[in-house]
Structures are given as C-alpha cells and as structure tokens.
Amino acid sequence: MNILMVLTSHDQLGNTGKKTGFWLEEFAAPYYVFKDAGATLTLASPQGGQPPLDPKSDDPSAQTEATERFKKDPEAQRALANTVLLASVSAQQFDAVFYPGGHGPLWDLAEDRKSIELIETMYAAGKPVALVCHAPGALRHTKGADGTPLVRGKKVAGFTNTEEEAVQLTNVVPFLVEDMLKENGGTYSKGADWQPYVLRDGHLITGQNPASSEPAAKELLKLLAE
C-alpha cells in the first residue's frame, strides 16, 4: 500500500506579511492513520525539502494526540524535512494520494500543473484522491475525462466561508474554497463549523476542516480495502 501525501511549499499569507503553510494536525493525523495501517508513505511538495508549517497550527490550543506524537517522533520529522519534489513523482507509483490543508495550497497547489495532472491521472485510474480543509482548493483547475471540472456533480466538502470569516482571512485568500467548489459545479455541503465532516463520492474524498483529517484518512483506507 503506497500512499503519497502532497504538502504545500507556500509560506506567505497573501500580502499580510504573515506566514502560512500546511496545518500540522492535517498532516500528523493522517500520517499516523496510514503508518499504523502499514502503508509505505512518500511525502512530496512543489519545492521539495521542508514544507512551511503554518505557525498558528503550532499554537498550544491547536495540539492533538497526533501532533504531540509527531513532536516526539524523529523519524516522522526527518521524513517531513525531506519531502521529494512533486515534479519527480508519478501517479503510477501510488495507490492513493492525500492532500493536507493549511492556507498554503490555495496559492501553490491550486495552480501547480504537476499537482493538477497528478490528481487527474490518479482519479482517472480509479485511485482514491483525498483532500481536507483548504486542500480541496487544489481541485480548482482539475478536469475529468470529459473536460468538465472534476468536482462537477460530485458531493464535496471543504473549508467553509463561515470558518474563513472566523479566522478573518476572507479578504486575504486568493479564493474561497466553498465558493470555488460550488462554482465548479460540485454538490457542496457542510457540517457545523470546526466539527468533523467528510464526504466520499466514488473515489474522491473531501473533508471540511482540521477535525476532518483523521476521518478522511480512515475513509481512504476503507476505500483501498474494498
């Protein structure tokens, strides 16, 4: 069971002068769900090496069992510090792909040609594609085999407009995940803000927020076992 995890390389929060990146829980929780299930993991990012961590996800209030485990796990820290170049991976090498969120993906993964091609190829091959929180933003330009948006007519979730308002970044992000998924024809729905909410439509899995990352990873494993 070979699973690829794709992380952002983008660290600038628009023109605020603040930092962003990936969200720690959204990486750590799925990482351990997959590791504990015996998966072989490959971590990739557009620029390779250490992906930028959203400093807010390192706040004491944002810590979970999985993030605490990660902080005591030198092997996981080494793996994260040495992500391979996204351009060097091939969809054929993997059984599934998982995209953790954080605001970073809205800037780089949403526009990255390799990421778009990877998602399209894996989806067309019937392999599970899972994205949580802001990572469904990476579906912005992806197309299905018929040339229409990949999410068209599919049940999808992603970071909500109200959650974006709550973190006061509505006017900072390049686009709103909820709006984009709707505009691309996705059948968007959501749960309560900050509560786990995961949707699966065929082999596309999307989760709403950080709390959805572990259940989304478990859903991916379930799909691989079918």
C-alpha positions, 0 to 999 in steps of 0.5 A: 500500500503506497500512499503519497501525501502532497504538502504545500511549499507556500509560506506567505499569507497573501500580502499580510506579511504573515506566514502560512503553510500546511496545518500540522494536525492535517498532516500528523493525523493522517500520517499516523492513520496510514503508518499504523495501517502499514502503508509505505508513505512518500511525502512530496511538495512543489519545492521539495525539502521542508514544507512551511508549517503554518505557525498558528497550527503550532499554537498550544490550543491547536495540539492533538494526540497526533501532533504531540506524537509527531513532536516526539517522533524523529523519524516522522520529522526527518521524513517531513524535512525531506519531502521529494519534489512533486515534479519527480513523482508519478501517479503510477507509483501510488495507490492513493494520494492525500492532500493536507490543508493549511492556507498554503495550497490555495496559492501553490497547489491550486495552480501547480500543473504537476499537482493538477495532472497528478490528481487527474491521472490518479482519479482517472485510474480509479485511485482514491484522491483525498483532500481536507480543509483548504486542500480541496482548493487544489481541485480548482483547475482539475478536469475529468475525462470529459473536460468538465471540472472534476468536482462537477456533480460530485458531493464535496466538502471543504473549508467553509466561508463561515470558518474563513470569516472566523479566522478573518482571512476572507479578504486575504485568500486568493479564493474561497474554497466553498465558493470555488467548489460550488462554482465548479459545479460540485454538490457542496455541503457542510457540517457545523463549523470546526466539527468533523465532516467528510464526504466520499463520492466514488473515489474522491474524498473531501473533508471540511476542516482540521477535525476532518483529517483523521476521518478522511484518512480512515475513509481512504483506507476503507476505500483501498480495502474494498 
